[in-house]
Amino acid sequence: MNSSFILTRSFPHTLKAFLQFSRMRNFSTSLSSEIKIPTVKHAVSKYFLPQQIRKIQTLDFCGVKEKVYESSDWPKEKYQKFFKNDTIAMIGYGSQGNGQSLNARDNGLNVIVGVREGGNSWNKALKDGWQPGKDLFSINDALERGTIINNLLSDAAQKELWPQFIKHLTKGKTLCFCHGFSIVYKEYTNVIPPTDIDVIMVAPKGSGKTLRSLFLDGRGMNSSVAIFQDISGDAIDKAVAFGVAIGSAYLYETTFQREVFADLVGERGVLLGAIQGLFLAQYEVLRARGHPPSEAFNETVEEATQSLYPLIGQNGMDWMYDACSTTARRGALDWYKHFYEANKPVFEKLYSSVADGSETRRVLEKNSSPTYAEDLEEELKEIRESEIWRTGKVVRKLRPEKKSN
Ligand SMILES: NC(=O)c1ccc[n+]([C@@H]2O[C@H](COP(=O)([O-])OP(=O)(O)OC[C@H]3O[C@@H](n4cnc5c(N)ncnc54)[C@H](OP(=O)(O)O)[C@@H]3O)[C@@H](O)[C@H]2O)c1
């Protein structure tokens, strides 16, 4: 395959962010030996002329070689042609269902949405212009009509509704996921696809809301792409073309297992869990030592999110350190090691809990409860009503841009 990677002008920020993100990743070579997932095959694609310059490259990230697909490899006319005989059934209309369905529809694919009738998602889809009987259906009807079935239900609902899915997964159809969860933890989910269909994954690395807003800005989001079963021989082309159609900028190759392990660790860790724990710990110490709420909040959250973290996003940690005073830099260089030592064992414990399935069992148990939505709201209310975040509400009102409004 002729591999040539051309950096387009439209995505320098996304690529930069991707490079930084990938550099920070430390791929484990000791993934659970119980789950064997095949890696992506690299067949020469019949959809490209031999002389065509492909926008794919194996990049070297600090000695680890990774394959990256670029959206310009699949111009709109090309994927429209590829999917011209397909009906894309987006099952579920939460954050991902909403963003992916609207992007694919705007990109000219034949999209239908399948959700339970009368539910929140149904009403949201109606507001977005999907029409019952035309492109909005019950889950069962959408599964029947779809040739490419994109499973965007909550992970717990994917387990619950699997018996409905399996009836419609006939030869020639394709099953797509945007998370490795259901397939990798099959012993808990019972999600075991028929062996005669393609099973692919396109997992945008961000919320569906951001996927949509980046699309509307004429940009794109980075996604992971993986193949679980390639029966047609076209699975990787299909997955990348589909990924581009739903709004991906760059797609980096992974496996179902690596995606779900990294994702579950990330959201429990730095992205959501660890960040709340760290903010709260510092805030409480400042408060206990006599600092008023606004000062504790400003030094913990406001300066981080408004000033320093965007600098990390733009050019990396060293660059952010360099933008700070010599006093701040000296202290940070001494103290980051203490935080590293305190936190590394917690991350090790977290990874093990993901790899041995404990996290999955908890997710399925909690999120399958009939009172799941109310229970979640109670826990979020506890965070919302805690002093730190009530203070945040007041501080946010005092941001300079609010004053000029
Ligand atoms: N959110 C993200 O940032 C993100 C990023 C990457 C990947 N993912 C993955 O994308 C998938 C979808 O996640 P999401 O965040 O978009 O949505 P979600 O909030 O997890 O799920 C929402 C959808 O599931 C439906 N649903 C839930 N329980 C159901 C049941 N018992 N019967 C029928 N439908 C049911 C909801 O319909 P109703 O409104 O009718 O309840 C709604 O359409 C998951 O695999 C997730 O891990 C998410």
Ligand as a Chemical Component Dictionary entry (heavy atoms), coordinates in Angstrom:
data_LIG
# 
_chem_comp.id                   LIG 
_chem_comp.type                 NON-POLYMER 
_chem_comp.pdbx_formal_charge   0 
_chem_comp.three_letter_code    LIG 
# 
loop_
_chem_comp_atom.comp_id 
_chem_comp_atom.atom_id 
_chem_comp_atom.alt_atom_id 
_chem_comp_atom.type_symbol 
_chem_comp_atom.charge 
_chem_comp_atom.model_Cartn_x 
_chem_comp_atom.model_Cartn_y 
_chem_comp_atom.model_Cartn_z 
_chem_comp_atom.pdbx_ordinal 
LIG N1  N1  N 0  -20.925 9.987  25.583 1  
LIG C1  C1  C 0  -19.670 9.913  25.163 2  
LIG O1  O1  O 0  -18.899 10.857 25.310 3  
LIG C2  C2  C 0  -19.173 8.666  24.458 4  
LIG C3  C3  C 0  -17.963 8.741  23.784 5  
LIG C4  C4  C 0  -17.518 7.627  23.071 6  
LIG C5  C5  C 0  -18.261 6.456  23.103 7  
LIG N2  N2  N 1  -19.419 6.389  23.805 8  
LIG C6  C6  C 0  -20.208 5.139  23.774 9  
LIG O2  O2  O 0  -21.336 5.375  22.930 10 
LIG C7  C7  C 0  -22.440 4.541  23.335 11 
LIG C8  C8  C 0  -23.648 5.429  23.594 12 
LIG O3  O3  O 0  -23.332 6.338  24.634 13 
LIG P1  P1  P 0  -24.085 7.755  24.790 14 
LIG O4  O4  O 0  -23.363 8.526  25.839 15 
LIG O5  O5  O -1 -24.318 8.362  23.467 16 
LIG O6  O6  O 0  -25.537 7.357  25.276 17 
LIG P2  P2  P 0  -26.089 6.837  26.672 18 
LIG O7  O7  O 0  -26.547 8.030  27.436 19 
LIG O8  O8  O 0  -25.153 5.915  27.347 20 
LIG O9  O9  O 0  -27.327 5.995  26.082 21 
LIG C9  C9  C 0  -28.443 6.653  25.618 22 
LIG C10 C10 C 0  -29.344 5.859  24.707 23 
LIG O10 O10 O 0  -29.643 4.544  25.223 24 
LIG C11 C11 C 0  -31.087 4.395  25.219 25 
LIG N3  N3  N 0  -31.502 3.456  26.263 26 
LIG C12 C12 C 0  -31.052 3.370  27.536 27 
LIG N4  N4  N 0  -31.682 2.355  28.168 28 
LIG C13 C13 C 0  -32.534 1.805  27.272 29 
LIG C14 C14 C 0  -33.451 0.713  27.318 30 
LIG N5  N5  N 0  -33.596 -0.003 28.423 31 
LIG N6  N6  N 0  -34.159 0.439  26.203 32 
LIG C15 C15 C 0  -34.016 1.166  25.076 33 
LIG N7  N7  N 0  -33.155 2.195  24.960 34 
LIG C16 C16 C 0  -32.431 2.513  26.048 35 
LIG C17 C17 C 0  -31.590 5.800  25.506 36 
LIG O11 O11 O 0  -32.942 5.904  25.092 37 
LIG P3  P3  P 0  -34.049 6.679  25.972 38 
LIG O12 O12 O 0  -33.782 8.152  25.823 39 
LIG O13 O13 O 0  -35.324 6.232  25.381 40 
LIG O14 O14 O 0  -33.839 6.258  27.406 41 
LIG C18 C18 C 0  -30.640 6.620  24.625 42 
LIG O15 O15 O 0  -31.082 6.659  23.289 43 
LIG C19 C19 C 0  -21.940 3.783  24.545 44 
LIG O16 O16 O 0  -21.413 2.557  24.114 45 
LIG C20 C20 C 0  -20.810 4.676  25.078 46 
LIG O17 O17 O 0  -19.884 3.972  25.866 47 
LIG C21 C21 C 0  -19.900 7.478  24.449 48 
# 
loop_
_chem_comp_bond.comp_id 
_chem_comp_bond.atom_id_1 
_chem_comp_bond.atom_id_2 
_chem_comp_bond.value_order 
_chem_comp_bond.pdbx_ordinal 
LIG N1  C1  SING 1  
LIG C1  O1  DOUB 2  
LIG C1  C2  SING 3  
LIG C2  C3  SING 4  
LIG C2  C21 DOUB 5  
LIG C3  C4  DOUB 6  
LIG C4  C5  SING 7  
LIG C5  N2  DOUB 8  
LIG N2  C6  SING 9  
LIG N2  C21 SING 10 
LIG C6  O2  SING 11 
LIG C6  C20 SING 12 
LIG O2  C7  SING 13 
LIG C7  C8  SING 14 
LIG C7  C19 SING 15 
LIG C8  O3  SING 16 
LIG O3  P1  SING 17 
LIG P1  O4  DOUB 18 
LIG P1  O5  SING 19 
LIG P1  O6  SING 20 
LIG O6  P2  SING 21 
LIG P2  O7  DOUB 22 
LIG P2  O8  SING 23 
LIG P2  O9  SING 24 
LIG O9  C9  SING 25 
LIG C9  C10 SING 26 
LIG C10 O10 SING 27 
LIG C10 C18 SING 28 
LIG O10 C11 SING 29 
LIG C11 N3  SING 30 
LIG C11 C17 SING 31 
LIG N3  C12 SING 32 
LIG N3  C16 SING 33 
LIG C12 N4  DOUB 34 
LIG N4  C13 SING 35 
LIG C13 C14 SING 36 
LIG C13 C16 DOUB 37 
LIG C14 N5  SING 38 
LIG C14 N6  DOUB 39 
LIG N6  C15 SING 40 
LIG C15 N7  DOUB 41 
LIG N7  C16 SING 42 
LIG C17 O11 SING 43 
LIG C17 C18 SING 44 
LIG O11 P3  SING 45 
LIG P3  O12 DOUB 46 
LIG P3  O13 SING 47 
LIG P3  O14 SING 48 
LIG C18 O15 SING 49 
LIG C19 O16 SING 50 
LIG C19 C20 SING 51 
LIG C20 O17 SING 52 
# 
